[in-house]
Each structure stands twice: as C-alpha cells, then as structure tokens.
Amino acid sequence: ISQSSNNQYTPAEKRTTMPQIETLIRAANVCVFFIDDRQAIRSVEIGSSSLIRETARQYNAEIEEVELTSQFRCNGSDNYLDWLEDVLYNKKIEHHFSKDDFDFQIVSSPKELYERVAFVDSQPGKTSRLTAGFCWPWSSDLADDGDLVKDVRIGDFAMPWETKDTIKNVPKGYVKWYEWAYKSEGIKQIGCIYTAQGFEFDVIGVIVGPDLFIDHSGRIAVNKNAIADPVLKRSGDGIDSYVRNIYRVLMSRGMKGCYVYFCDKNVENYFRKAMEESR
C-alpha cells in the first residue's frame, strides 16, 4: 500500500490527493489485505495493520482479522523464522531450529555460494536463485562489449544484477527482469529485493552486503553509506528497519534451504554464534 495511487503515468486530470488506503476501502464492498508488517522495504510503502484498522474505522467498515500461524516457505519452520528475527532485530536468542527444521548454511565465498545455488537449480524439478542486498550500483546500460555489466563485485567474484528495465535489447542468454525468477537463464544473474520479494525457490542464496555491520556494543547495525539503492537512501529514519526487513525477506524465500555469504566477517561470526545458541 503506497502513500498515493498516483504514479508517473496517471493523467493530471485523474490525480487525487486521497491516500491509497482510503481509495481502496472506498472503492470496494470487501477489501482483503494480506499483511506482513515486516515486509515493508521502502518509505513509500506505508501499508501496515494499524493503518488499515484506523482507516477502516474511519469509514465505519467492519473489520475481521485472521492470523495465519504457519507458512510453506522455510520448510514450514516457524522456529527458523523466529530465530532469524531474533538475530536480525537484535533480540535475545530465544528460538531454536535444527537442520531438520530448515537447511541454513553459511559459506566462505560468493563463488562457493553461487556454485551451490547453481547446482541445486540444475537438478530436475528444483529451483534456486542468488540474491544480494542492494549494496552495488545497478547499471542502466550495457557494457561496451554489449554484455550486461557485472555490477556485483566482491574480490575476484563478479556477476550482473537482473536486467534493468532501461535495457530494451537484452543480450542473448539473459532474460528481462520480470522473467528472472522463473526462466532458467535467471540463474546467471543476481536478484535484488524488488525482484525476489513475492517468489519462493527450493533454495535461496543470499549475499549479505556491507550494509550490515557489528557496532561497538556488539550488535547488528546498519551502515547507510554502504547502500546503493537511491530509493532506500531517501527513507530517512526508517532506513534501519527497512534494511533488516530486506534481509528477513531474502532469507525466507527458500522452501528447503537458505545459503548465505557475509561480506562482513564480524556479521558472519555473529550469525555463527547465534546458530550455536539456537541449538
């Protein structure tokens, strides 16, 4: 739910000052909102359970709430999701999961991460993709040789993001951004939160960028200077929560497993310790 229903294509005569949530509730006899308050990843996304309740009451609409207590992602392991939230949001590690619950692995290099993800994707009937935090630029044009620019660079590892929508002539062997999740060629590109959110795979690979670090108090913190997403960088005080939400979403796209590489070794050690405490 955005702040407004207006977008760049809305004709001037059809623009409105009414918030989008009011537009939705006024327009329909019944509205059904599927809400996860920790999937908000940008400041323009203002939808929350409290906003929906408040607006519904404003229009004297009847409210019925249903809580979904489990899910199919993450092998149905609420234990893993609860543990992940403990770690990312600096809570006390109170939840526990085992390898039988969900296959969460930390790998030593981005190359190894890609090889593991690509191997899973090569198996009959299996799907897997590599994703990353938005800590590297996303080229709007092709390289001089006509290929995609390998924007995500970590040491000697380099891969392109999914194809940006400004690139009309997609090089052979690649796919358009909206095909990245379901066409086989997508395994050759790294997805960001905007293309991965809403999808699920047997295994998800996640590169945790330098936008997460360990502060002087020994807790996970957000490094705003490491963020390359121009929209996210304009999110003001909410940027800390959005970055944590992004990694929560990325690390929960796997049906059976999540394999992770950490750019910051202190963050890697923090997660390893949290895994030990969870067992």
N, C-alpha and C positions, 0 to 999 in steps of 0.2 A: 504494500500500500504506500504510494508516494504522497508527497505533500499536495500535489495537484494533478488533475487528469490532463492538463495541458502538456503538449510536447512540441518539439520543433516543427511538426507537420500540422499542428492544429491551426486552422484558418483564424484570422484575427476576430472575425465576427462570431466565432464559436467558442472563443476562450472564456473561461469562467474564473471567478475569484473563490468559488466554493471548494473547500478541501475535498480531496478524492474520497475519503471515508464517508463524508456526507452525501456525495454524489451517488455512491454505491447503495447506501441504505435507503435513500430517497427513491432510487430508480427501480428497486426490485421488491416484490412481495416477500420473498425469502432470500436472505443472504447467508451463505455458508462460508465461513472463514477457517482455513486450515493454518493454524498459527504455531510457530516455534519462536519464542521471543529471543532466542539466541542464534537466529539465523539472519538477523539484521546486519548488513555488512557495509552500508553507506548511510550518510546522514540524510539523504533524500528519501530513504526508506523509513517511514515513521510508523508503520503498522505495528501495533502491539496489542496485547489482550486488553490492557487498561484503556487504550484509546477506543477500541471497538465497543467496550462496555459503556464508556462515557457517552459516545455518540449515539448509541442505540437508546440509551435512557433519554437523551435529549429529544429524540423523535418518538418517544413512548413505544418503542419496539420491544416485543417480548424477547428475552434472552434465554437461550438454552445452551448450556455448556456440557461438552462430552470430553473427558480426558482419555487420550489414547495411552495406555500404560505400557505398551511394548511396540516393537517395530521389527521389520525384516532385515534391515541393514545391520552390519556388525554382528552377524550370526545370531541376531535376536538377543544379544548380550547387553542388558541394561547395566550390568556390572562394569563392562568396558566403558560405556558412555559416561557413567557416573564417575569412574576413575579419571577419564580424560578431562572432565570438567574440574575435578579436584586439582589436577595438575595445572591446567591452563589458567584457571582463575584463582590460583594461589590459595586454595582451600587446604585444610588438613587432609592428608591422605587417609580417608576412612573407608573407601570402597576397594574391593578386591576382584581381580579377574585372573583366570588362568589361560594357558594356551588352548585348553579345550573350549573355553568360552569364545575366544577370538584370537586370531593369529596376528599379533602385533610384534613387528621386528624392527630393530634399529640397525642400519647398515653403515659401513665405514666410508663409502664414497658414492658420489652421484652416479658414476659409471656402473658400479655394482647394483645400485638401486634400479637403474634403467634396465640392466640385463635381467634382473629378477622379474621385473614387471613385464618386459617383452616376452620372457619365457612363458609366463602364465597366459599371456594373450595369444601365444602361438598354439596353445592346447585346444583341441576340439571342444567347442561349446563354452569356452572360457573367455572372459573379457577382463582387460586390465588397462589402466592408463596412468601416465605420470603427470603429476601436477606440482605446482610450486606457489609459494607466497609471491605477491607482486612486488618483488624487490629488484627487478631488472627492467630496463626500458623495453617497449613493445614497438618495433619498427613499423612505420606506416607504409613503407615502400620496400620493394625487392632490393637485394644486393646487386652490385654492378654486374655479376655474372648471371643474373636472372633468377637466382635461387632465393629462398627465404633467408633472412638474416638470422644467424644463430645468436639471439639476444641473451639467452641464459647461459652465462659463462662462470664456471667455478673451476679454477685451476686449468687443467687441460681438457676439461669436460665442456662441451658446448652443444646446445640444441636450440631449435627455434620454438617460439610460442606457437599456439594455434594461429591460423592465418587471420590477420586483422581484416575487418570488413572494408577497409580502404583499398585493399589489394583485390582488384577485379579479375586479373588474369592469374589464377592460382597455378604455380609451377606443377609440372607433371609429377605424380607420385604423392602429392599432398591433397588435402581437402579443405573446403571452406570451414569457417569457424563453427558453424552450426551443425556440421557433419562430424566434427572431431570425436564426439562421444560414441558414435555408433557405426562409423565406417572404419574398416580395418587400417586404413592409412593413418588414422589418428594416433596410432602408437608411435609414430615418428615425430610427434610434436608434444610440447608440454602445455597442459591446460592450466588456466588460471581459475580463480573462484567464480568468475562470471560465466564460464562455460561448463564448469563441473557441478555447480550447485543445481540440485534437482535430479541428477543422474546417480546411478549406482553401478558398480562393477564388482566382479568376483574379488579382485584385489585392487587396491588403490595405492599408488606410490606418491609420497609427498616430500618435496624438498622444503624444509623449514628454513627460510632465509634469515639474513642478519637483522630482520626487524624484531626478532625476539632475542633478548639477552638476559643475563643474570645481574641484577643490581647489587649495590653494596650491602643490602640486607639479606642477600642470598635468595631472592625471589625472582620469578619470571617478570620481566618488564618489557615495554615496547620502545623500540628505537625508531622514532618518527623519521629521522634523517635517512633511514635505510629503505623507506617506502618509495616506490617508483610510480605508483598509481596516482595520477593527478586528481582524480575524483576523491579518493580516500584522503589525500593530503589536505583537502579542504574541509575535513569533517570536524574540525575544532576539538573540543574537549572529549567528544565521543570516540575519538580515533583509537584509544586504548582498548575499549570494549570491542570495536569493530575488528581489529586485528586478531584478538583472541577468538572472536566468533568465526572469523575466516578459517583459522586452523582447526577449530572444532568441526566446522562443516567439511573441510577437506579430509580430515582424519576419520570421518564417519561415512565416507562414500563407498567403503568396501563391504561387500556381503560376507566375505570369508576372512579377509585379512587386510592389514594396512602395514606397508613397509615405509620406513622414514629415514631420511638423511638430514642431519642438522649441520648447517653452516657454522654455527657457534658451538664449539665443543663443550663449553660450560653448560649450555642448554641441553646438549646431549647427555651429559653426566647427570644433570638434574632429572631428566626423564628416566635414565637408567636406575637412579636411586629410588625414584617413585615406583618403578616396576618392582624393585626388590621389596619395598614397603607394602606393596599391594598383595604380596603372596604370603 
